[in-house]
Amino acid sequence: MSTTARTPAVTVRRGEAGDRSTTVGDLPAQGVFIGGRFRATRSAEVLEVIDPCTEQVLASVPAGSAEDVDLAVSAAREAARDWAALTPKERSQTLHRVADRIGEHAGLLAELESANTGKPVMVARDDVENTVDTFRFMAGALRAPTSQAAGTYAESHLSVILREPLGVVGVVTPWNYPLLMAAWKIAPILAAGNTVVVKPSEQTPLTTLKLAELLADVLPPGVLNVVAGLGPVVGARLAEHPDIAMIALTGSVRSGRAVARGAAESLKRVHLELGGKAPVVILPDADLAAAAASLRTAAFWNSGQECGAACRVLVHESVAETFVALLVNEVSTLVVGEPGAGEDVEIGPMISRDHYDRVTGYLERAQAAGVRAVIGGGPLEERGYFIAPTVLVDVPEGAECAREEIFGPVVTVETFLDEEEAIRRANDVPYGLSASVWTNDARRSHGLAARLDSGTVWVNCHLVLANEVPWGGFKGSGYGRDLSIYALDDYSRTKHVMHNVVSTSHRNPASGEAP
């Protein structure tokens, strides 16, 4: 693919001194949140929370231990019976109060989220807004459950299908959306009548701990418990704990495997939302300008640290050069900087030094193999974990950068000759979370969407989410569904109760007749 696109100079916009700071009162209380209050941890370990914009320590958080998890599970078990016994209306009213409380502190939570993750202000505010909506949706959905109707499915016997809570659910949340992913798990878990123990990422625990602090007088003690700590300690204990009925994780494939292995011994349920490598299939009749404009957001939202990001373009060879020029023009207008540097900042840093090194490693290896960066292609400045928004072309089939999840501000562009090749290559990755199809032919779009092996397929759009529709993937992207009424189903169990409505005498189960 030939192109005359050139990389413009990209600079990191910095805020004024002091813009990144938060007051001591803004930070959450110290300790683990168990039984409705903060307590000292049983461990002397401390988690240092690093500001990814400056590489300075933002806060220190006590690290929880396996013993802290045991205490949290005990508190959750103690609270489970009373919480499950509430009527749907009562649980709904409580979840609405949760949403109210979050909304009242939206500015604080957005500021804390930005400080911890480096998210642009617009992204952090969107996260908080959607956190509120997640609790409001589940507060309504729990009052209108769907299930098989009661009926006489065997002669003279009435069958009633019940939906019951599971009990205590363990949750492990990721660093890319700390508050929102916590809400995606906590809201349906509580709505279904369960209690919960949450382990936030050790890199981004601040807003989850702050959420627990804000809700201490809203939720009954023990319903929500938070234990920050390391995955091999806190996460592993949650996965293996015999009194936890289910473990739910949003995270990497490696973390998903570890949780599933830990859960296997007790045969607990597992809910996994893992990585993605979303193919974007662009046909010759697509609106190329609209596709490029959409990918400006869908590929680079949250600095590309997004499992559904539109990161892998498969464009028909006949329109590839035109599309790349349009995409490069869109990407060249992205503003990179610190959250405190202005409302228009769109791209922040990578979350950590390790992740920054991981993303730059992919870029270095790709370009060493002959893949070209037509814009971006490497790190920015020396302070902070910033990487230039990047578009890679001349990407051969099977290239590492097109198959593995880079999880940064990087889009790869491949070309194809016909639909069969496009579908084969789109599906030829270990992931199956999301994909999109771009064409003005409605009939064609239906056929292509049906053949893409992904849990969500968008047509002429990408990364549009709503609480009413499910989110989850296939293959290496895990199993289970977040959002929608399907999440309520995931966090509950089905019980069949059958009543003999004719006689109370004993029946012969072999013949089906009374003796």
Secondary structure as the mmCIF struct_conf table of DSSP 4:
data_model
#
loop_
_struct_conf.conf_type_id
_struct_conf.id
_struct_conf.beg_label_comp_id
_struct_conf.beg_label_asym_id
_struct_conf.beg_label_seq_id
_struct_conf.end_label_comp_id
_struct_conf.end_label_asym_id
_struct_conf.end_label_seq_id
HELX_LH_PP_P HELX_LH_PP_P1 THR A 7 ALA A 9
STRN STRN1 ARG A 13 ARG A 13
HELX_LH_PP_P HELX_LH_PP_P2 GLY A 15 GLU A 16
TURN_TY1_P TURN_TY1_P1 ALA A 17 ARG A 20
HELX_RH_3T_P HELX_RH_3T_P1 VAL A 24 ASP A 26
BEND BEND1 LEU A 27 LEU A 27
HELX_LH_PP_P HELX_LH_PP_P3 PRO A 28 ALA A 29
BEND BEND2 GLN A 30 GLY A 31
STRN STRN2 VAL A 32 ILE A 34
TURN_TY1_P TURN_TY1_P2 GLY A 35 GLY A 36
STRN STRN3 ARG A 37 ARG A 39
BEND BEND3 ARG A 42 ARG A 42
STRN STRN4 VAL A 46 ASP A 51
TURN_TY1_P TURN_TY1_P3 PRO A 52 GLU A 55
STRN STRN5 GLN A 56 PRO A 62
HELX_LH_PP_P HELX_LH_PP_P4 ALA A 63 GLY A 64
HELX_RH_AL_P HELX_RH_AL_P1 ALA A 66 ALA A 85
BEND BEND4 LEU A 86 LEU A 86
HELX_RH_AL_P HELX_RH_AL_P2 PRO A 88 GLU A 104
TURN_TY1_P TURN_TY1_P4 HIS A 105 HIS A 105
HELX_RH_AL_P HELX_RH_AL_P3 ALA A 106 THR A 117
HELX_RH_AL_P HELX_RH_AL_P4 VAL A 121 ALA A 141
TURN_TY1_P TURN_TY1_P5 LEU A 142 ARG A 143
BEND BEND5 ALA A 144 ALA A 144
HELX_LH_PP_P HELX_LH_PP_P5 GLN A 148 ALA A 150
STRN STRN6 GLY A 151 ALA A 154
TURN_TY1_P TURN_TY1_P6 GLU A 155 SER A 156
STRN STRN7 HIS A 157 PRO A 165
BEND BEND6 GLY A 167 GLY A 167
STRN STRN8 VAL A 168 VAL A 172
BEND BEND7 TRP A 175 TYR A 177
HELX_RH_AL_P HELX_RH_AL_P5 PRO A 178 ALA A 191
TURN_TY1_P TURN_TY1_P7 ALA A 192 GLY A 193
STRN STRN9 THR A 195 LYS A 199
TURN_TY1_P TURN_TY1_P8 GLU A 202 GLN A 203
BEND BEND8 THR A 204 THR A 204
HELX_RH_AL_P HELX_RH_AL_P6 LEU A 206 LEU A 214
TURN_TY1_P TURN_TY1_P9 LEU A 215 VAL A 218
BEND BEND9 LEU A 219 LEU A 219
HELX_LH_PP_P HELX_LH_PP_P6 PRO A 220 PRO A 220
TURN_TY1_P TURN_TY1_P10 PRO A 221 GLY A 222
BEND BEND10 VAL A 223 VAL A 223
STRN STRN10 LEU A 224 VAL A 226
HELX_RH_PI_P HELX_RH_PI_P1 GLY A 231 GLY A 235
HELX_RH_AL_P HELX_RH_AL_P7 ALA A 236 GLU A 240
TURN_TY1_P TURN_TY1_P11 PRO A 242 ASP A 243
BEND BEND11 ALA A 245 ALA A 245
STRN STRN11 MET A 246 THR A 250
BEND BEND12 GLY A 251 GLY A 251
HELX_RH_AL_P HELX_RH_AL_P8 VAL A 253 ALA A 264
TURN_TY1_P TURN_TY1_P12 GLU A 265 LEU A 267
STRN STRN12 ARG A 269 GLU A 273
STRN STRN13 PRO A 279 ILE A 282
TURN_TY1_P TURN_TY1_P13 PRO A 284 ASP A 285
BEND BEND13 ALA A 286 ALA A 286
HELX_RH_AL_P HELX_RH_AL_P9 LEU A 288 ALA A 298
TURN_TY1_P TURN_TY1_P14 ALA A 299 PHE A 300
HELX_RH_3T_P HELX_RH_3T_P2 TRP A 301 GLY A 304
TURN_TY1_P TURN_TY1_P15 CYS A 307 GLY A 308
STRN STRN14 ARG A 312 HIS A 316
HELX_RH_3T_P HELX_RH_3T_P3 GLU A 317 VAL A 319
HELX_RH_AL_P HELX_RH_AL_P10 ALA A 320 VAL A 331
TURN_TY1_P TURN_TY1_P16 SER A 332 THR A 333
HELX_LH_PP_P HELX_LH_PP_P7 LEU A 334 VAL A 335
STRN STRN15 VAL A 336 GLY A 337
HELX_RH_3T_P HELX_RH_3T_P4 PRO A 339 ALA A 341
TURN_TY1_P TURN_TY1_P17 GLU A 343 ASP A 344
STRN STRN16 ILE A 347 ILE A 347
BEND BEND14 ILE A 351 SER A 352
HELX_RH_AL_P HELX_RH_AL_P11 ARG A 353 ALA A 368
TURN_TY1_P TURN_TY1_P18 ALA A 369 GLY A 370
STRN STRN17 ARG A 372 ILE A 375
BEND BEND15 GLY A 378 GLY A 378
STRN STRN18 PRO A 379 PRO A 379
BEND BEND16 GLU A 381 GLY A 384
STRN STRN19 ILE A 387 ILE A 387
STRN STRN20 THR A 390 VAL A 393
BEND BEND17 ASP A 394 ASP A 394
TURN_TY1_P TURN_TY1_P19 GLU A 397 GLY A 398
HELX_RH_AL_P HELX_RH_AL_P12 GLU A 400 ARG A 403
BEND BEND18 GLU A 404 GLU A 404
BEND BEND19 GLY A 408 PRO A 409
STRN STRN21 VAL A 410 PHE A 416
BEND BEND20 LEU A 417 ASP A 418
HELX_RH_AL_P HELX_RH_AL_P13 GLU A 419 ASN A 427
BEND BEND21 VAL A 429 PRO A 430
STRN STRN22 TYR A 431 GLY A 432
BEND BEND22 LEU A 433 LEU A 433
STRN STRN23 SER A 434 TRP A 438
BEND BEND23 ASN A 440 ASN A 440
HELX_RH_AL_P HELX_RH_AL_P14 ALA A 442 ARG A 451
BEND BEND24 LEU A 452 LEU A 452
BEND BEND25 GLY A 455 GLY A 455
STRN STRN24 THR A 456 VAL A 459
BEND BEND26 ASN A 460 ASN A 460
BEND BEND27 LEU A 463 LEU A 463
TURN_TY1_P TURN_TY1_P20 ASN A 467 GLU A 468
BEND BEND28 VAL A 469 VAL A 469
STRN STRN25 TRP A 471 TRP A 471
STRN STRN26 PHE A 474 LYS A 475
TURN_TY1_P TURN_TY1_P21 GLY A 476 SER A 477
STRN STRN27 GLY A 478 TYR A 479
BEND BEND29 GLY A 480 GLY A 480
STRN STRN28 ASP A 482 ASP A 482
BEND BEND30 LEU A 483 LEU A 483
HELX_RH_AL_P HELX_RH_AL_P15 SER A 484 ASP A 490
TURN_TY1_P TURN_TY1_P22 TYR A 491 TYR A 491
STRN STRN29 SER A 492 ASN A 500
BEND BEND31 VAL A 501 VAL A 502
BEND BEND32 SER A 505 SER A 505
TURN_TY1_P TURN_TY1_P23 PRO A 509 SER A 511
BEND BEND33 GLY A 512 GLU A 513
#
